[in-house]
């Protein structure tokens, strides 16, 4: 097999393999056709959590005008307890009653079985408005079996001082999760009924918050085109890197609030409502106040990284290195497992892609050079071949006056440097010797010499 053919085959193999590698990289899934619209979502009151006047990415499970659920990772801790010097506020949008509000958090209760490392029971109860009565409440969807779709939503404040709200974002997703969700997060694998999982992230609504895409904050169940809240963001797991901003292979996980409502009721002394197709009813201890997830050693599989808390504090190192965002929460709750790649480096899959590109590029260059050299040599041999010249063809057929003795140079002898294995044109191949040819030329009439002068070293005698 020639070198050129071998290189061509290598190029073909690499070309066929490379698209398969690209297709295995994470891509945004096709969004389902929405059964509901943003207008339907806007009918449900939503909320945003702030910390010391800064908006957080943490989703809020807004129960009523006195209590909410959030991820316990979104809070700051001091000496193992929630830092009471931090000011948290709940901002509620207009929702179904058209009224917005700013509510200062007065009491925080973290779930007793919360495990910061594994993300089990990553739930905290925020209470506010303690002296007022319950004036409104959100209904909760706790029965996964009746969900037609799942909505992931992001709400945003455009102005904290005035309480101005921007347009919410939502993404319609199926309830089903892929195998990667279980592969990346052991806590999800052991508690699939208590989580939802997806592979989508949203553009940050305000550039001053972050330039990175972040997970949606809250999740809603859709039943018969009716929307009710179902959970909030817990954590994300990244494979092959630790930078969610670059969107390596990642999955985001959401804690469902249904199994925690009885525990919430035991803390607040109130009952909470959930939705079912036949109507709305009070929660009736579906899991009991002592419910807790099946715990595991870690939230992420070996070689993957888990991030949680306020992800508005994440920074894209290439584009956002001078950000003044608060990084406390994300840094405190980021855990590396195994040999995960640092934020500033390339992920394993990106490294493979770069290597393949370099290999294919090198092969293309080598093949190009190979065929360029062959073309050059072919043209060179055609140029230097004395028998392919038109001038030589004329000499061979018409002009024998350029003949000379062997090894004797003559200025008009085109074949002075002729290859040794090709016969000189001055004689025919056969038994004749060069000297015989010379005598033949010497005996030729002068008129056959076409005006050429014989060299001085050729002598002949005319016969009588």
C-alpha angles and dihedrals in degrees: 000000000000121000092243094053091048092052092048091053091050089052091051092049092049091046092054094045098045097065089051089056092049092048090055092059118098116277132178109264123235109270116236120247103268117247087192136033138222087265089062090049091049090062089069117075112245133187145203126212120223130191119204090338096313123116115238129208091227115123119236126218096208108204103172141317090294108042144033138176123228137165111283087222089068092069130083119239134204123190091348096308135089110280105247092194091073117092114224124185135185116217114197125199127223096269117157098341101044094236125120126198146184113219124187114221110241102174134027125193120184117205109263093231096050112138112195094197100047096031090230111157091001090180135127129180118223119198127193139152086047096166095052131081125249106270101168140004140193120234118233129219108218105158109085093187092072097049117113094185141352124236122206112200139188122199123191141192114222094190122022095188095056097027093240116172130212129209114290122235125219139182124200113219137168119254091237118097129203128245091259090069090064094038094056101040122043091188090059092046091055095043108032093150091058097052143047120209134199142162100228132106131185134230110257106256095223123037092214089063096055142318091223127093112246136193119270114265105226140024129216132193119227119210121171089343091304118124127212130166117260112169151331140242116288109170146321129231121208124200123209096008144022102237114100088179090069090046101228116178100312142161127200123213130207127199114226113224101208097092092048099054093088090052089048089052091052090055099042099033092232135109123237132214131236132188129243129169092257092054143284122312140173118267111265105196099276091177105010129241092282094060116138135160125258100265126224133188096254143012093225134048120244113289093023132098129224122212127184143149121058105000093182082082092063113110129208098226094210097049108019106039095130096050118137092207118140106260099177099101098044093045094047092050101042114106127186120210125194118329100340116166119251121252094253095051135077120268118244093255092048089050090053092049092051091048093050092048091051092048094049091045092051092049091050091051092048093049091047092051091047094055092041091056091047091050091048093049092048093053091044093053091049091052095048099042105108093202094059095058118105089220091056092049089055091050092049094052106031113012121058093158094100094070120123140173118279114283091005116125121223123179092230096044106112091185100054091114096034118146113269094236096058121077118244112250094238094080140031125249114256137069095327116111123221090252090057090054090050091054089049091054090046091054094049117111116259090244091064092058092073093224096307117140116231116236116264093243092064111086129179139167121226114235119238 
